[in-house]
C-alpha cells in the first residue's frame, strides 16, 4: 500500500463511529479486506464475509480469502464454511449473518456481492426453494435462452451478464409462475437498515484496479492457486457455482491440456476485469448514498 493510500485509509477510519456496524462493499481486488482488518485492529470488531465465492471451503487462494495469519489477527466469520456441493444463496447468507448482528462484537461486513448487502439493508423476498429438476433444466440452457424468458422488470434489476443471477431469476419464474421482480416487490423489512450504519463503498479508477487484478492473479499462482484447483480436479463440476469461481475454469482448462498456463492466466485476468467492471457499475448505481472511498485516483 502506498503512503497516500495508507493516509486515506487512516483518515477514513478516524471518521468512523466505533459503536456502529460497518459495511464495506467494492469490486474485486480493490483492498476491501485490508480496510476491514485495519478497522478491526484500531476499533475492534468481527469481520464477516459478504462475498459469494469466499464461503466455499475448497478455495482460499483462488478467491483471495483472508490468509490464516489474517484470520488470527482478527475474528472472521462465514469464510470457507460451505462445501462446493451445498446450495447457498443470498437467503442462506442472510439467515446466517442475522444472529451475528446480535453478538457483543461490532460487525464489520465486507465483500463484493452486492446482492448480499441489498438483502441485508433493503430486505429479501421469501421465495420458495427451486425444485432440483427445474435447476437441472436451467443448467442445460444457454444464457440468451434464459434471458428471453424473463420479464423487462426483472431484467432491469439483475446483472444480465451474470449467468448465476439470470438462471436464478429464470428458476423463480419456472418454479412459482411469478417473476423475480414480483417477489421482490413483496420484500419484508430489512434486517439492518443502512441508517445508523457506517456504509463504505470502494470507488476506484479502472486503470488502477486493472493493474491490481493482474498483479493479484500472478500472486495467486505463486501462492498455490494451481495446486488448489488441481486438488478438486477429480470432483470438478462446472455446473456448481463454487466451481465457476473466476480462475477455476481457466486453470482447469490448463490442467486438462487445452490451455497453456500463460493463456489460462490471461483469460482469468480478462474475466476478472470484466467482473470488476460489472461490480463497479452496480455499486455506483445501487450505493450512491454510501460513503465512497478511493485508495487510488478516481477515473
JOKATA-V90767 format. One line per field, one symbol per residue. phi: phi as a letter, one per 20 degrees, with the letter a starting at -180 (. if undefined). burial: + if it has 16 or more other C-alpha atoms within 10 Angstrom, else -. A space follows every 50 residues. Layout:
# JOKATA-V90767
phi = ???
burial = ???
This chain:
# JOKATA-V90767
phi = .fffffffffffffeeffeegcdcdrfgmeoffffgfffffecnpdedfc cfeefeffccffdlfgfgfffffbfccmdldcffeefbcffgfffffgff fefffffcecrdegffffffedocfeegfefgfffffffeefggffffee egffffddefeegffffffffgfffdmcfffffffdgefffcgffmcfdc cfccfgfffgfffffffffgffeofffffgfdgfdfcfefgfeeggofgf fffffenecffffffffffffffffffffgffffeecfeefeccfcfeb
burial = -------++---+--+-+--++++++++++-++-+++-++---+++++++ ++++++-+++++++++-------+-+++++-+-+---+-++-++--+--+ +----++++++++++++++++++++---------+--++---+--++--+ +--++--+++--++-++++++++++---+++-++--+---++-+--++++ ++++++--++-+++-++--++---++-++--+---+----++++++++++ +++++---+-+--+++++++-++-++++++-+++--+--+-+++++---
